[in-house]
């Protein structure tokens, strides 16, 4: 998920495996597949299970990580195995070490269904169906898909290591570093917590009753103990959850919406019920059934009206994400088959369970389920229900539940969005049994009428609703009286985002108590330390390494960035130490590939440790046969982000010394996203926060080039 500014995070690693599918892992966003990929075959030799057993009971041979071959076949040696990847019929020429685990991935490209890169640019699919650099390498893409199809966590980790090493070598993105947390707030705020993929819920935070009451300067709004005021930058990409793929939009929807499942506060290991009160899956992990909470209403504050939510709304929500086709839809396109998913009644589900028992897992317990009552009892739920949503996956995918907790899948009311077409659409789909019928009631892109409505007048089921907003100025959220889990005494009754792109102006808001929480660039950190107001002190926390990477993105479809040697040269021409110290005040740690430490796949051996080396950069440019004086480079960043402005200015100085004609420009956040998603750039800077908790959520978004495969086989030996 793209960041408009530094986003708070903490690092918790977990991997929970169950019978066939692993539930929960670690994560980011990007890399999509069309429905044809659901027929991709993935096979593993019978030696795979034996390999796993051997690994845990005997001493593993220690290898020297390095890339042995990069031609018709790629051969990558990690510390524990050798990975060979290439088209069917092609064999490596490199000498393969004997007596070690070998993971061989063979594939056949589906040329007919592989989208053209330029077409993906036109569709605005950068950081969506394709990686942000519009980089395509079929070997790399095969590794990404192999890791997604594989269910053995040990094999997946080895594939992730190979991808980390290749990302480092081919450098479609230059990793500037891995961020440390910077969080600034007044100590009167109580109960703060952190989750790596979800914002805090502001009704769960509270304030000391003696916190000051200060007029904000916007209408009659004031910051008091019942109001949480955030001084920040930027603007959400959209108020439509299906059309926003960045941290601000997701934060707002975590406050005003509900997903099927969620994480409770900082918990990263256990998925909690939200609009789904219970769930179960088949033994293959390709069909998931979610029992929907009864009595939930979506509140429309614009017309002071409510809409009851049931399984049909859930099915509509999922299909709508795919139909609108925004870059965020890659997670639905890749891992879900929404056309063959459906809404069911409890009676239909109960009858199905009689002959098709399912596996339910919750809080570390596993049970075979034969009835709806058994499922409810297993989850400890005795309330009303509103149907069942059947979610079909083309292939089992380990972190699917974590994806379902993402705010872009917040359930929206079908009746509100379709208006007078609602009953007709409901009938056409046979009450949600055939969601594919809804394609005719929706459009792709921003011209879709349901998007235009939700973009301007969002309606959700969450603890807050959008009461008031003025673009690029402020957003006011108010506690939702129709929230299904409403309390008479929430921690906050109002949340106000005050937007100001001037860092000092935001700091002044903080110093006067106008804001409880402030986003600031690291170089301003000292100015907010040791503050005191009405007996309260400021809090500045910098103690946690986040699973967030800050990086440059090359447009690999444009010269000279289409040459990997040029990209390596420019990676050596970056003043990393200056960026870390002058821009981030030490809150950026070195990292050289597309996985944060210590996630599975992160490597410190066998990679190029890019450091500032201007002579090496010149040498590589000469080897590439590139004359820098013939190229103009535009470096772009999102306006109001002082840290990124300084990064680009420092890089401009160095790249100009190489002979390139370099300019630096900024754009507002929505324009910035549009330009980068459509490939309308040379080089840009951005941050990546995980969408969901799995290493694939970095290597996929950073490296996947949208290649489709007719077949892909994984064979493990040794």
C-alpha positions as a printed Julia matrix, in Angstrom:
718×3 Matrix{Float64}:
   0.0     0.0     0.0
   1.45    3.33   -1.07
   2.18    5.91    1.6
   1.63    9.63    1.37
   3.93   10.12    4.33
   5.72    8.12    6.96
   3.24    5.6     8.37
   3.49    4.05   11.81
   4.3     0.36   12.0
   5.66   -2.45   14.15
   7.23   -5.69   13.11
   5.61   -8.96   14.12
   6.36  -12.13   12.18
   4.16  -15.16   12.19
   3.25  -18.13   10.06
   0.34  -20.36   11.05
  -0.09  -23.48    8.9
  -3.17  -25.62    8.67
  -3.97  -28.86    6.82
  -3.54  -27.63    3.25
  -3.62  -23.84    3.44
  -1.65  -21.61    5.79
  -3.82  -19.05    7.55
  -2.16  -15.71    8.07
   1.37  -14.62    7.24
   2.91  -11.2     6.42
   2.5    -8.38    3.72
   2.12   -5.19    0.76
   0.09   -5.03   -2.8
   0.45   -5.42   -6.56
   0.72   -8.13   -9.15
  -2.49   -9.36  -10.68
  -3.68  -12.27  -12.79
  -6.64  -12.72  -15.08
  -9.16  -15.49  -14.64
  -7.21  -17.68  -17.06
  -4.58  -18.13  -14.41
  -6.98  -20.1   -12.29
  -6.31  -23.0   -14.65
  -2.54  -22.8   -14.07
  -1.27  -26.15  -12.88
   1.18  -26.29   -9.99
   2.68  -29.64   -9.14
   5.29  -30.68   -6.61
   7.27  -33.89   -6.66
   6.68  -36.5    -4.0
  10.08  -35.73   -2.54
   8.83  -32.39   -1.2
   7.34  -33.86    1.99
  10.49  -35.9     2.56
  12.58  -32.78    2.08
  10.64  -30.92    4.77
  11.15  -33.77    7.22
  14.87  -34.0     6.44
  15.32  -30.27    6.97
  14.03  -30.42   10.51
  15.89  -33.59   11.56
  19.34  -33.27   10.0
  22.04  -30.68    9.53
  21.39  -28.54    6.47
  24.34  -27.99    4.12
  25.4   -24.33    4.3
  25.69  -22.79    0.85
  27.14  -19.48   -0.31
  24.3   -17.3    -1.58
  24.9   -16.09   -5.13
  23.3   -15.95   -8.55
  24.91  -18.68  -10.65
  23.24  -18.06  -14.01
  21.0   -15.47  -15.67
  20.14  -16.49  -19.22
  17.5   -18.79  -20.65
  17.4   -20.2   -17.15
  18.04  -18.44  -13.83
  19.95  -20.35  -11.16
  20.03  -18.86   -7.66
  21.89  -20.37   -4.75
  20.6   -19.4    -1.31
  22.11  -20.46    2.0
  19.96  -23.63    2.01
  18.99  -24.55   -1.54
  19.41  -24.01   -5.26
  16.46  -22.55   -7.19
  16.28  -23.17  -10.95
  13.64  -21.34  -12.96
  13.04  -21.37  -16.71
  10.73  -22.4   -19.55
   9.91  -26.06  -20.01
  12.66  -27.85  -21.9
  15.4   -25.37  -20.92
  18.17  -26.59  -18.61
  20.88  -24.73  -16.72
  24.48  -24.59  -17.94
  25.85  -23.68  -14.51
  27.34  -26.34  -12.26
  24.7   -27.27   -9.66
  26.11  -28.21   -6.23
  25.49  -31.86   -5.42
  23.65  -33.17   -2.41
  21.61  -30.02   -1.75
  17.92  -29.24   -1.93
  16.97  -28.21   -5.46
  13.77  -26.36   -6.26
  13.05  -26.45   -9.97
  10.34  -24.25  -11.44
   9.35  -24.85  -15.06
   6.73  -22.87  -16.88
   4.95  -22.22  -20.13
   3.87  -18.63  -20.81
   0.29  -17.95  -21.83
   1.21  -15.34  -24.44
  -2.34  -14.81  -25.65
  -3.62  -13.82  -22.2
  -0.55  -11.9   -21.01
  -1.44   -8.2   -21.19
   0.81   -5.78  -23.04
   2.76   -3.54  -20.67
   1.75   -0.38  -22.53
  -1.89   -1.39  -22.22
  -1.44   -1.77  -18.48
   0.03    1.73  -18.42
  -2.98    3.12  -20.26
  -5.25    1.38  -17.75
  -3.37    2.9   -14.81
  -2.34   -0.48  -13.41
   1.09    0.49  -12.05
   1.4    -0.88   -8.5
  -1.68   -2.92   -9.32
  -1.81   -5.58  -12.01
   1.89   -4.87  -12.65
   4.75   -3.65  -10.49
   5.32    0.14  -10.18
   8.39    0.08  -12.46
   6.42   -1.64  -15.26
   9.22   -4.2   -15.13
   8.64   -7.6   -16.72
  10.87  -10.65  -16.46
   9.19  -14.0   -17.11
  11.6   -15.91  -14.84
  10.89  -13.52  -11.98
   7.15  -13.69  -12.62
   7.27  -17.49  -12.53
   8.97  -17.32   -9.11
   6.29  -14.96   -7.8
   3.49  -17.27   -8.94
   5.31  -20.34   -7.62
   5.55  -18.75   -4.16
   1.84  -17.95   -4.27
   0.83  -21.48   -5.24
   3.18  -23.24   -2.83
   1.79  -24.21    0.59
   5.0   -25.51    2.21
   6.36  -22.52    4.21
   9.98  -23.76    3.93
   9.82  -23.93    0.14
   8.08  -20.55   -0.02
  10.86  -18.98    2.04
  13.54  -20.28   -0.34
  11.66  -18.85   -3.33
  11.33  -15.53   -1.5
  15.12  -15.51   -0.98
  15.65  -15.97   -4.72
  13.27  -13.09   -5.44
  15.02  -10.85   -2.94
  18.37  -11.54   -4.61
  16.98  -10.97   -8.11
  15.23   -7.77   -7.07
  18.54   -6.57   -5.72
  20.38   -7.51   -8.93
  17.84   -6.26  -11.48
  16.95   -3.19   -9.36
  13.66   -1.98  -10.89
  13.37   -0.09   -7.6
  16.2     1.27   -5.47
  15.56    0.62   -1.8
  16.61    3.75    0.1
  16.01    2.04    3.42
  13.61    0.53    5.92
  11.78    3.02    8.09
  11.78    3.3    11.84
   8.69    4.56   13.62
   8.15    8.27   14.26
   5.04    8.99   16.29
   4.3    12.39   17.87
   1.32   13.04   20.17
   0.32   14.55   23.52
   0.39   12.27   26.55
  -3.25   13.06   27.29
  -4.08   10.56   24.53
  -4.55    7.13   26.09
  -4.58    3.6    24.7
  -2.5     4.05   21.55
  -1.45    0.86   19.79
  -0.05   -0.2    16.45
  -0.84   -2.76   13.78
   1.31   -3.1    10.63
  -1.62   -3.08    8.19
  -4.5    -1.31    9.95
  -4.78    2.16   11.46
  -5.84    2.62   15.06
  -9.58    2.7    15.7
 -10.12    6.12   17.24
 -13.2     5.08   19.21
 -10.85    2.72   21.07
  -8.49    5.55   22.05
  -9.44    8.04   24.76
  -8.16   11.22   26.34
  -7.54   12.46   29.85
 -10.66   14.44   30.84
  -8.36   17.34   31.77
  -7.0    17.63   28.24
  -7.39   21.21   26.95
 -10.28   22.41   24.82
  -9.04   24.49   21.87
 -10.87   26.0    18.91
  -9.55   24.55   15.67
 -10.3    27.55   13.48
 -12.59   25.56   11.15
 -16.29   26.44   11.54
 -17.24   25.82   15.18
 -15.12   22.7    15.61
 -12.86   22.42   18.61
 -10.38   19.92   20.0
 -11.63   18.66   23.34
 -11.3    15.34   25.24
 -14.08   13.82   23.07
 -12.39   14.84   19.82
  -9.27   13.39   18.24
  -7.53   15.9    15.97
  -4.82   14.81   13.55
  -2.67   17.41   11.78
  -1.5    15.75    8.57
  -0.78   16.17    4.86
  -2.31   15.06    1.58
  -5.83   13.93    0.77
  -7.42   10.48    0.35
  -7.3     9.14   -3.18
 -11.04    8.59   -2.89
 -13.81    8.11   -0.33
 -14.77    5.0    -2.31
 -13.07    1.96   -0.72
 -12.94    0.19   -4.1
 -11.0     3.1    -5.6
  -8.39    3.96   -2.99
  -5.02    2.28   -2.63
  -3.02    4.36   -0.19
  -2.73    4.82    3.55
  -4.98    7.84    4.04
  -7.98    6.35    2.23
  -7.54    3.04    4.03
  -7.3     4.8     7.4
 -10.58    6.63    6.81
 -12.32    3.41    5.79
 -11.03    1.57    8.83
 -12.97    4.17   10.82
 -16.16    4.33    8.74
 -16.4     0.78    7.39
 -16.41   -2.87    8.41
 -14.79   -5.83    6.69
 -15.72   -9.51    7.0
 -12.86  -10.11    9.43
 -10.34   -7.88   11.18
  -7.44   -7.77   13.62
  -8.24   -6.64   17.13
  -5.92   -3.76   17.93
  -2.25   -4.85   17.67
  -2.94   -8.58   17.29
  -1.33  -10.0    14.13
  -1.72  -13.72   14.74
  -5.46  -14.12   15.24
  -8.11  -12.94   12.81
 -11.19  -11.64   14.63
 -14.85  -11.62   13.56
 -16.28   -8.38   12.2
 -19.22   -8.55    9.79
 -18.6   -12.29    9.57
 -19.32  -13.95   12.9
 -17.96  -17.37   11.86
 -16.31  -19.03    8.89
 -15.11  -22.38    7.56
 -13.37  -23.73    4.46
 -13.18  -26.92    2.45
 -10.19  -29.21    2.84
  -8.55  -27.84   -0.31
  -8.76  -24.26    0.96
 -10.47  -23.14   -2.26
 -13.94  -22.47   -0.86
 -14.59  -20.26    2.18
 -17.98  -19.73    3.8
 -18.68  -16.68    5.98
 -21.73  -16.44    8.23
 -22.81  -12.79    8.14
 -23.71  -10.86   11.29
 -27.39   -9.96   11.6
 -28.74   -6.52   12.46
 -25.97   -4.54   10.77
 -26.98   -1.27    9.11
 -25.1     1.05    6.8
 -25.75    4.67    7.71
 -26.33    7.28    5.02
 -25.73   10.63    6.78
 -26.4    12.58    3.59
 -30.06   11.52    3.65
 -30.3    10.33    7.27
 -31.23    6.83    6.17
 -30.06    3.29    6.95
 -29.69    0.18    4.81
 -29.69   -3.38    6.26
 -26.59   -5.41    5.34
 -26.69   -9.08    4.36
 -24.67  -11.63    2.38
 -25.85  -10.16   -0.92
 -24.18   -6.85   -0.08
 -20.97   -8.75    0.64
 -21.06  -10.54   -2.72
 -21.79   -7.2    -4.43
 -18.88   -5.51   -2.61
 -16.36   -8.1    -3.77
 -17.53   -8.17   -7.38
 -17.66   -4.36   -7.49
 -13.97   -4.11   -6.56
 -13.05   -6.28   -9.51
 -15.48   -4.59  -11.9
 -14.27   -1.05  -11.17
 -10.75   -2.33  -11.88
  -8.74    0.13   -9.81
  -5.14   -0.9    -9.1
  -6.18   -2.15   -5.65
  -8.32   -4.81   -7.36
  -5.21   -6.92   -8.02
  -5.76   -8.75   -4.74
  -9.26   -9.78   -5.83
  -8.18  -10.56   -9.41
  -5.23  -12.67   -8.25
  -6.61  -14.66   -5.36
 -10.41  -14.74   -5.65
 -13.0   -15.86   -8.19
 -15.81  -13.41   -7.44
 -17.91  -14.44  -10.44
 -18.32  -17.93   -9.01
 -18.67  -16.76   -5.42
 -22.23  -16.22   -4.16
 -24.65  -15.26   -1.43
 -26.5   -18.15    0.23
 -29.26  -18.45    2.79
 -28.57  -20.15    6.12
 -30.92  -22.95    5.06
 -29.01  -23.55    1.83
 -25.74  -23.55    3.73
 -27.06  -25.92    6.38
 -28.25  -28.37    3.74
 -24.87  -28.18    2.02
 -23.05  -28.93    5.29
 -24.98  -32.18    5.8
 -23.13  -33.81    2.9
 -20.09  -31.53    2.7
 -18.52  -30.99    6.14
 -16.09  -28.07    6.36
 -13.06  -27.22    8.45
 -13.38  -24.37   10.96
 -10.36  -22.86   12.69
 -10.37  -20.19   15.35
  -8.2   -19.27   18.34
  -5.89  -22.22   17.71
  -8.73  -24.77   17.63
  -9.78  -26.88   14.63
 -13.14  -28.61   14.17
 -15.03  -30.37   11.39
 -18.38  -28.63   10.97
 -21.63  -30.35    9.9
 -24.25  -27.65   10.58
 -24.76  -23.93   10.99
 -25.43  -24.4    14.71
 -22.12  -26.26   15.12
 -20.31  -23.43   13.37
 -21.92  -20.76   15.53
 -21.17  -22.71   18.7
 -17.54  -23.18   17.65
 -17.14  -19.4    17.34
 -19.21  -18.73   20.46
 -21.85  -16.71   18.6
 -25.56  -16.9    19.41
 -26.97  -13.79   17.75
 -28.84  -13.16   14.52
 -27.36  -13.84   11.1
 -27.93  -12.37    7.64
 -26.99  -15.1     5.19
 -23.76  -16.75    4.11
 -21.14  -15.51    1.68
 -19.34  -18.23   -0.27
 -15.92  -17.03   -1.48
 -14.24  -19.13   -4.16
 -10.46  -19.09   -4.66
  -8.91  -20.34   -7.92
  -6.04  -21.74   -5.84
  -5.41  -22.0    -2.1
  -3.57  -18.92   -0.85
  -1.98  -18.75    2.6
  -2.83  -15.18    3.71
  -6.33  -14.87    2.26
  -7.99  -14.03    5.61
  -5.5   -11.23    6.13
  -6.5    -9.75    2.75
 -10.16   -9.86    3.79
  -9.31   -7.56    6.72
  -8.13   -4.81    4.33
 -10.32   -1.67    4.32
 -10.74   -1.7     0.53
 -13.06   -4.7     1.08
 -15.28   -2.78    3.51
 -18.83   -3.93    2.84
 -21.0    -1.33    1.08
 -24.82   -1.28    0.73
 -25.86   -2.44   -2.72
 -29.25   -0.68   -2.45
 -27.66    2.72   -1.74
 -25.26    2.45   -4.67
 -27.67    1.09   -7.3
 -30.71    3.13   -6.27
 -33.7     2.49   -8.53
 -31.74   -0.29  -10.29
 -31.39   -2.25   -7.04
 -34.39   -4.59   -7.31
 -33.7    -5.28  -10.99
 -30.03   -6.12  -10.24
 -31.03   -8.27   -7.29
 -33.43  -10.25   -9.45
 -30.89  -10.56  -12.3
 -28.41  -12.15   -9.88
 -31.03  -14.48   -8.35
 -30.56  -12.76   -4.99
 -26.78  -12.9    -5.14
 -26.46  -16.51   -6.31
 -25.0   -15.27   -9.61
 -22.92  -12.12   -8.9
 -21.61  -12.06  -12.48
 -24.96  -10.53  -13.47
 -23.89   -7.34  -11.74
 -21.21   -6.6   -14.33
 -23.99   -5.04  -16.4
 -24.88   -2.63  -13.57
 -21.35   -1.34  -13.03
 -18.57    0.2   -15.13
 -14.81    0.06  -15.15
 -13.0     3.14  -13.88
 -13.95    6.48  -12.36
 -16.96    7.1   -14.62
 -18.91    4.37  -12.85
 -21.99    6.03  -11.28
 -21.65    4.02   -8.05
 -18.1     5.3    -7.71
 -19.15    8.9    -8.32
 -21.74    8.54   -5.55
 -19.44    6.86   -3.02
 -16.53    9.16   -3.89
 -18.58   12.21   -2.9
 -20.98   10.77   -0.32
 -19.47    7.7     1.36
 -21.75    5.36    3.3
 -20.46    2.63    5.59
 -21.21    0.43    8.61
 -18.29    1.4    10.87
 -17.99    3.19   14.22
 -17.8     6.62   12.54
 -19.34    8.28    9.5
 -18.15   11.2     7.37
 -20.05   14.22    8.66
 -18.28   17.03    6.85
 -15.29   17.65    4.64
 -13.63   20.24    2.48
 -11.11   18.87    0.0
  -7.49   19.54    0.94
  -8.62   21.3     4.11
 -10.35   19.01    6.61
 -12.38   15.83    7.19
 -14.75   15.45   10.13
 -15.87   12.02   11.33
 -18.63   11.61   13.9
 -19.54    8.57   15.99
 -22.13    6.44   14.22
 -25.3     5.94   16.33
 -26.28    3.02   14.06
 -22.99    1.16   14.48
 -23.7    -2.5    15.26
 -21.29   -2.46   18.21
 -22.03    1.09   19.39
 -21.38    2.07   22.98
 -22.77    4.99   24.94
 -19.27    6.05   25.89
 -16.8     5.69   22.98
 -13.24    6.89   23.49
 -13.85    9.64   20.93
 -17.08   11.0    19.49
 -15.37   13.0    16.76
 -12.24   12.65   14.63
 -10.97   15.64   12.68
  -8.19   15.54   10.1
  -6.7    19.01    9.61
  -4.83   19.11    6.31
  -1.82   21.41    6.0
   1.14   20.71    3.73
   3.39   23.1     5.67
   5.29   21.19    8.37
   5.82   24.21   10.62
   2.14   25.12   10.46
   1.27   21.59   11.58
   3.77   21.81   14.42
   2.2    25.09   15.55
  -1.2    23.37   15.64
   0.35   20.69   17.81
   2.14   23.07   20.16
  -1.09   24.94   20.95
  -3.05   21.75   21.6
  -5.15   22.31   18.5
  -3.98   18.86   17.36
  -3.53   15.75   19.49
  -1.35   14.02   16.93
   0.89   15.45   14.2
   2.69   14.15   11.13
   6.12   15.76   10.86
   9.29   15.17    8.86
  12.09   13.59   10.91
  14.28   16.7    10.76
  11.62   18.55   12.79
  11.71   15.94   15.55
  13.69   18.03   18.03
  11.2    20.89   17.81
   8.43   18.79   19.36
  10.44   17.09   22.11
  10.01   18.26   25.7
   6.91   20.36   25.07
   4.51   21.06   27.95
   0.92   22.27   27.87
  -1.47   22.44   30.83
   0.75   20.01   32.74
   0.88   17.48   29.88
   4.0    16.59   27.88
   4.62   15.74   24.25
   5.5    12.15   23.34
   8.0    11.37   20.56
   8.51    7.66   19.85
  11.17    6.31   17.48
  11.82    2.84   18.88
  10.42    0.36   16.38
  11.74   -0.85   13.03
   8.75   -0.91   10.69
   7.96   -3.29    7.82
   7.95   -0.22    5.57
  10.36    0.37    2.7
  11.1     3.77    1.17
  12.4     3.55   -2.38
  12.86    5.05   -5.82
  10.96    3.63   -8.79
  12.45    3.61  -12.29
  10.22    3.57  -15.35
  11.82    0.5   -16.94
   9.87    1.07  -20.16
  11.79    4.29  -20.86
  15.4     4.79  -21.82
  17.88    4.62  -20.22
  16.07    2.92  -17.32
  15.29   -0.13  -19.48
  18.94   -1.16  -19.04
  19.62   -2.97  -15.72
  23.24   -1.79  -15.77
  22.05    1.84  -15.86
  19.73    1.13  -12.95
  22.63   -0.36  -11.01
  24.76    2.67  -11.88
  22.13    5.05  -10.56
  21.74    2.91   -7.46
  25.42    3.55   -6.76
  24.88    7.29   -7.33
  22.65    7.85   -4.32
  23.94    9.55   -1.14
  22.39    7.01    1.21
  24.15    8.23    4.36
  23.06   11.81    3.74
  19.48   10.7     3.18
  19.47    8.61    6.35
  21.03   11.29    8.54
  19.98   14.63    7.04
  16.5    13.63    5.9
  15.49   10.88    8.33
  17.65   11.72   11.34
  18.79    8.09   11.49
  15.24    6.7    11.24
  16.05    4.76    8.07
  18.03    1.52    8.18
  19.83   -0.03    5.19
  17.99   -2.6     3.11
  18.93   -3.75   -0.4
  15.96   -5.68   -1.73
  12.16   -5.95   -1.79
  11.57   -7.63    1.59
  11.97   -5.91    4.98
  14.06   -7.49    7.7
  13.4    -9.97    9.24
  10.56  -11.22    7.01
  11.0   -14.65    5.34
  13.26  -14.21    2.31
  15.28  -11.27    3.61
  18.99  -11.86    2.86
  22.22  -10.18    3.93
  24.49  -12.44    1.91
  24.57  -12.83   -1.86
  23.31   -9.31   -2.57
  24.86   -6.08   -3.82
  25.1    -3.71   -0.89
  24.64   -0.46   -2.77
  26.53    2.41   -1.21
  27.43    5.83   -2.59
  30.2     5.18   -5.17
  30.28    7.74   -7.97
  33.22    6.07   -9.73
  31.41    2.74   -9.82
  28.36    4.52  -11.25
  30.45    6.07  -14.03
  32.04    2.71  -14.79
  28.67    0.97  -15.13
  27.3     3.73  -17.34
  30.32    3.36  -19.6
  29.85   -0.43  -19.73
  26.2     0.16  -20.62
  27.23    2.42  -23.49
  25.13    5.3   -22.2
  26.01    8.97  -22.67
  24.28   10.76  -19.74
  24.34   14.14  -21.51
  21.75   12.83  -23.98
  19.14   12.18  -21.29
  16.84   14.41  -19.26
  15.51   12.93  -16.03
  12.54   14.25  -14.06
  12.5    13.26  -10.39
   9.04   13.62   -8.87
   7.55   13.48   -5.38
   4.21   14.28   -3.71
   3.92   17.93   -2.7
   4.0    18.75    0.97
   6.37   15.88    1.73
   9.49   17.72    2.86
  11.49   14.53    3.35
  10.91   13.36   -0.21
  11.66   16.81   -1.57
  15.06   16.7     0.14
  15.71   13.17   -1.11
  15.09   14.2    -4.7
  17.17   17.36   -4.36
  20.14   15.39   -3.03
  19.82   12.85   -5.86
  19.47   15.63   -8.43
  22.82   17.01   -7.33
  24.62   13.66   -7.73
  22.99   12.55  -10.98
  23.74   15.96  -12.48
  27.4    15.31  -11.71
  27.14   12.17  -13.85
  26.09   14.36  -16.78
  22.31   13.83  -16.78
  19.98   16.83  -17.11
  17.95   16.47  -13.93
  14.87   18.37  -12.76
  12.74   17.95   -9.62
   8.96   18.47   -9.58
   6.1    17.81   -7.18
   2.41   17.0    -7.65
  -0.55   16.81   -5.31
  -1.25   13.3    -4.03
  -4.13   12.27   -6.35
  -2.26   13.62   -9.41
   0.92   11.93   -8.22
  -0.88    8.59   -7.96
  -2.42    9.01  -11.4
   0.91    9.82  -13.05
   2.76    6.94  -11.43
  -0.03    4.41  -12.04
  -0.09    5.34  -15.75
   3.7     5.26  -16.25
   3.82    9.03  -16.77
   7.15    9.48  -14.98
  10.89    8.86  -15.14
  11.74    8.3   -11.46
   9.57    8.74   -8.37
   9.86    8.15   -4.64
   7.29    6.36   -2.51
   6.88    4.2     0.59
   5.28    0.77    0.91
   3.25   -0.44    3.88
   2.06   -4.05    3.8
  -1.51   -4.68    2.65
  -1.52   -8.06    4.34
   0.88  -10.17    6.32
   2.98  -12.23    3.91
   6.36  -11.77    2.14
   4.53  -12.11   -1.17
   3.03   -8.72   -0.41
   6.43   -7.17   -1.06
   7.99   -9.29   -3.81
   4.72   -9.46   -5.75
   4.03   -5.72   -5.8
   7.7    -4.85   -6.38
   8.54   -7.42   -9.07
   5.53   -9.07  -10.7
   5.25   -8.15  -14.38
   1.75   -9.56  -15.02
   2.9   -12.56  -17.07
   0.25  -15.26  -17.38
   1.22  -18.93  -17.46
  -0.42  -21.92  -19.17
   1.37  -24.18  -16.73
   3.83  -23.83  -13.88
   5.42  -26.76  -12.03
   7.41  -26.77   -8.81
   9.57  -29.85   -8.24
  11.67  -30.29   -5.11
  14.48  -32.82   -4.72
  17.45  -33.43   -2.47
